[in-house]
Amino acid sequence: MSKHYPWLLFDADGTLFDYNLAEATALRNTFESFRLPFEDGYLDIYQRINHGLWQALEKQEIKPDVLRVRRFELLSEALKDEHDVRRTVGALHRLDRRSL
């Protein structure tokens, strides 16, 4: 006898999809596509910034369109001593506008 279920639920976060690996790969590829230098420590900085902004979004303190841009603005500010900030800000803003 076969059973029919009206719903089948999957726990995708961290189970079916490795979001941490995807995030790390995407950030590295983004920097490389704009010929920007990338160091492993940048991922930690980005994740702290991104996590804080997602918390603000969940509390409805910011809107999704703000999150999409602000995380790259804050990352650029955090990396300003690492390389030319104007080049980085411009590249990251161009990237974010393409994702809208």
Secondary structure as the mmCIF struct_conf table of DSSP 4:
data_model
#
loop_
_struct_conf.conf_type_id
_struct_conf.id
_struct_conf.beg_label_comp_id
_struct_conf.beg_label_asym_id
_struct_conf.beg_label_seq_id
_struct_conf.end_label_comp_id
_struct_conf.end_label_asym_id
_struct_conf.end_label_seq_id
BEND BEND1 PRO A 6 PRO A 6
TURN_TY1_P TURN_TY1_P1 ALA A 12 ALA A 12
STRN STRN1 ASP A 13 ASP A 13
TURN_TY1_P TURN_TY1_P2 GLY A 14 LEU A 16
STRN STRN2 PHE A 17 PHE A 17
HELX_RH_AL_P HELX_RH_AL_P1 TYR A 19 SER A 33
TURN_TY1_P TURN_TY1_P3 PHE A 34 ARG A 35
TURN_TY1_P TURN_TY1_P4 ASP A 40 ASP A 40
HELX_RH_AL_P HELX_RH_AL_P2 GLY A 41 GLU A 58
TURN_TY1_P TURN_TY1_P5 LYS A 59 GLN A 60
BEND BEND2 GLU A 61 ILE A 62
HELX_RH_AL_P HELX_RH_AL_P3 PRO A 64 ALA A 78
TURN_TY1_P TURN_TY1_P6 LEU A 79 GLU A 82
BEND BEND3 HIS A 83 HIS A 83
HELX_RH_AL_P HELX_RH_AL_P4 VAL A 85 SER A 99
#
